[in-house]
Amino acid sequence: MPYKLAIDFGITNSVIARWDESSAAGQTLNLPPLTLSTGFGAFLIPTLLYVKNGQTGEIALGQAVRAEGLDLQPGNRLFRNFKRTIGAESILESRIIDGVPWTEEQAGQTFLRRLLASLPYQAEEIEQLVITVPVAAFDGYTAWLSRSLEGLPAEKSA
């Protein structure tokens, strides 16, 4: 069965939805431990990334960050609101975590790639993947998005 998916990579929360042909409606995906239930049958993913080990790239993201209390830890390992700087002309300095520089753009790329890796579908099962793009930062953001998705299966032409 081919799946049609959409990702809204948000500043505070992100959402992954699947189009359900039988009900002709979208359904948000529950991807434990990343998702948080809204209580209305919908699921959000807090747009949070915590670098546990900067050298190995071990991270926690989404609701797992909150569940482990990592969003309350002091230091510079927590990335939140990083989407605001993606594609912006002024680049923030890298954070040095375990001797390795981490940028806001790198955190966003890692977040997005890990979301895609958490999908319960194989790449060949995904007929369509739509990712929203903010109008205000269109050019810089789309360039970042293209770099971030480099190496993933290409878009199918309609």
PyMOL commands that set and color helices and strands:
alter all, ss='L'
color gray80, all
select helices_A, chain A and resi 63-67+70-72+82-85+104-117+123-125+135-148
alter helices_A, ss='H'
color red, helices_A
select strands_A, chain A and resi 3-8+13-20+25-28+36-37+43-46+48-53+58-61+78-80+95-97+100-102+126-131
alter strands_A, ss='S'
color yellow, strands_A
deselect
rebuild
show_as cartoon
